[in-house]
Amino acid sequence: LHRPGDDTNRLSLLVPLGILAQESLSKTFRKYGKSYIAASYVKFIESAGARVLFTYNNTLLFFRVLFPGGGVSLKTSEYARVARIFYKKALKANDKGDYFPVWGTCLGHQELTYLTSEKNLLVKTKTENISLPLTFTTAAKDSRMFQNFPDDLLQKLATEPLTAHFHKWSLSMKNFRKNEKLHNFYKVLTTNTDGKIEFASSMEGTYKYPIYGVQWHPEKSPFEWKNVSGIPHSPSAVKVTYYIADFLVNEARKSLHHFPSKDEETEALIYNYVPVFSSAFSIFQQIYFF
């Protein structure tokens, strides 16, 4: 799979990115499988030129990884247990100069704050099923996450409700500033408010650590059609999805990790599974069950 001199082709064509599956909590979900991944995350990654791996345990520890949204415990769930393993491995790899990007969306963003601070610092916010503009901090100007966004799209992000929020809990900026581990590790790039509480909505690790979190859902605008009042489907909202996906996949391209054989890579790809049309019984249009 990897020969001296073919790094360019390898990086541009074969980019595997793992998505962490989580437990099926409802009886309906358990009829289909013990764990699942919403198909919108898969489409989000594939839209920018990467291939998705089904990440069900620590077999894929040496790859790029996405922690998706969901509703399980930050401390005691299987999601949390495996996320901790990935997070620790990512820190060790990056400390050695071995590029290992990690991305967290919604619950994944919250999980990263817990893993870094070793405390649950979330507070309740009224942020379910709403779309919001982003308030950019001074750190956003020189950020990696937003560096390739066109100026006009950044302006729209700051003034139009282009980001989908589906969360009951948030990391308040008050708690972020009070926690030394968090504010030494992350730069908050954007914030939002529910009218009373200001919370961190986008963040990235220091230049040493390519670790990123967003409290909002960039994957929803092009691919999810339930609860449409909170999911913007405008051309600008879809463009935001594209630029975020492009950024994440380009981060993944910087990692040279790969499978030792084509058979092992093929066995791990999401193509081995068929998504279920699930809009009749869930908030997702399609779900991969395992």
N, C-alpha and C positions, 0 to 999 in steps of 0.2 A: 504493500500500500504506500510505502514511503521510501523513496530512493534519493540519494544525494543529488542535488541539482533540480529536483522537481517541486521545491517548496511553493513556488508561485501557483502551480496548478493545484497542489494539495490544498492550499489555503483558500483558493477561490472556488473550488468545486466540491470539496468533501468536508463540509463543516457540520459535525454532529453536535447537537446541543440537548442536554437532558432536561426533562421537565419532571419535577417531583410529583408522584401520584399521592393521593391521600385517601383515608378511609371513607367508605360509604357509610354514612350515619343513619340515613332514613331506611325504612323497610323497603320502600320502592326501589331505591338505589341498590340495596343488597340483593334484590331479585336478579339484578343484572351482573353484579360482581362485588367483590370485597373492597376494591379501590377503584379510583377513576381519575381521569383528566378531562377537563372541558376542551372540546375540539377547537374552540376559538384560540386557545394558547398555541395549539399545533399550527393552525393556519397563520397566526401572527408570526411565528418563527419561519415557517416555510415561505411566507410572502417576501422575505428579505434574502432568500437564497440559502437557507440552512436546512438540515434534515434533523428530525426530532427522534430522540431516544426515549424509550419508556424506562424511567428511573424508579425502580421499585425497591431497591436496597442499595448496599454500598458497592455493588459490582462496578458501577460506573463512576467511582470516586475521582477518577483522573480526567474528567471532562468538564466542559462548561455547564452550568446548571441554572435553571430558572425555578424559583419557589413561587407557585401560583397562589391565587386567592382561594379562600375557603372559610370554613367555620369550625375548625378544630382547635384544641388547646395548644397554646404556645409552649407549654411545659411538658405535658404528659402524653400527647398523641404520638403515633408512629411517625407522622409528618414531622413533628418537632424533633424526635429522636434522630431521624435520618438527616434532617436539615442541620442539626448540630455537627454531625460527622462531616458533612460537606463543608460547612463553614470552617471548622478547625483545619481540615485538609487544605482548604483554599488559603488560609492565613499562612500555613507552613510553606506551601508551594510558592506563594508570592514573596515570602521572606527570602526564599532562595533564588528569586529572579525568574521563577517558572510561572508564566502568566496563567492565572486561573480566575476568570470572571464569574461573578455570582450576581444574579438579578432577583429581586423580590417584588412581587406585585400584590398590593392589598395585604392579605394575611402574610404573604412572604415578606413584605416591607416591615410589618409589625414583628415578625419572627426575627428579622435581622436586628431590630432595635433591642429585642430581648436577649439575643445571643451575644451582642456586643456589651450591653450594660449589665447583663446577668440579673436584670430586674424587669418585672412587668410594670412599665411606666405609662400604660395606656389609660386614657380617660374616656368616658362616654361622650359622644357627640351626636348631634342630629344631622347625620350625613348619609342617610340611606336613600338610594334611588334619586339622586339629584346630579345635575351637571353644573360644573363651576368653571370660571376662569382661574388661572393661576396667578398668584402674587409672587413675582420673582424677587429674590434677595440679591444683594450685591455679589454674592459668590457665583451666581448663575452666569454672569458675563464671561468668566474664564473657565466655566465648567466643561467637562468632557461630554456630558450627556446632551447639552444643547448647542454645542459648538458649530454643528453643521446645519442647524435650522435656518431657513431664510428669515431675514429680518421681518418681513411682512407677516409670516406665520407666527413668530414670537409675539408680535404685536397683537395678533388675533387671540393667541393663547392668554394674553394678559387682559384682554377686554371682553372676550366672548366665552360663554360656557361650553368649552370644548372637551372637558375631561369628565368621565363618568365616575361617580363616587357611590359605592355600595358597601358602606362599613358603619358599624355602630361604635367602634372604638378608634381612637387616634392617639398619636404621640403629641401631646401639647408642647408648644414651644417653651412654656415655663418649665416643664419637666426635662426637655432636651437641654436647656441652658444650665439647669441645676446638676445634671449628671456629667461628671468629668469624662468618663469613658466614652460617652456618646459624642460630646462636642469636640473631643480630641481626635476621634476616628472619622466622623462624617462632617461634610459640609451640607447644610440645608440649602437647597437651590430654589425651592418654592414653598410657599405656605398657603393655607386656606383657613377659613373661619366658618363656623356654623352660626355666626351672629354673636356668640359669646366667647367661644374658645378658639384661639389660634393654634393650628397644628401643622406639623411638618408634612408636606405632601410629595416632595421629591428630594432625594438626597444621594450623595455619592461619597465613597470613601476617599481617603487621601490618595495622592498620586501613587503611593506604594501599593494600595489595595484597590483593584478594579471591582468594587462591590457597590451595587446600586439598588435603590429602593424607591418605588412610587406607591403612594397610597391609593391612587386612582387606577383605572383600568384602560390602558391603551389598546388592548386586544378587542374590546367590545364594539367600538364604533363600526367597523366594517363587517363584523361576523356574528353579533348577537342582536336579536330583534324582539326579545321579551322585555317587558318593563321599559318601553321606549321613551317614557317621559324622562328617564334618567340617563339615557344613552343617546348622545348626539350623533346624528348620521350625516351631518353636513359635509360638503367637500373639504372644508378646513379641518374638521375633526378626523376625517379619514387620512388626510395628509399628515396629521400629527402621529397617527398610528404608524404610517410608513416611515417617518423619520426616526421614531423610537425603535422600531424593529430593525431598521438599517443600522442604527448605532449599536444595538445589542449584538447583532450578527457580526459586525465588524470587530467588536471586542472579542467575540468567540474565535474569529479568524486569527487572532494574535496568539492563541494557544496552539502549540504543536502536538498536543496529545492525540493519539489515535489508537485504534484497535490493532493488535498484533496480527490479525488475519481478517480477510474479507468475510469469511463465514461468521465470525463473531460479531462483526459490525452489522451484517445483514440480519442476524438473529435479533439484535437489539433494536432495530428500527421500528418506528410506530406503524410502518406499512404492513406489519404482520397482524394488525388489529383493524377491526371495522367499527366505525363510530355508530352509535344508536341515535336515531332521530328522537329527541327527548323533550321537545318543547311542550308536549302535552302534560308532562309531570315534573318539569324542572324549569329553572330560569335560563337554562342553556338550550341552544338550538340542537346541538349534537354533543354526545359524550362518549369518550372511550372508556369502557369498563374492563377490568382485569380480575 
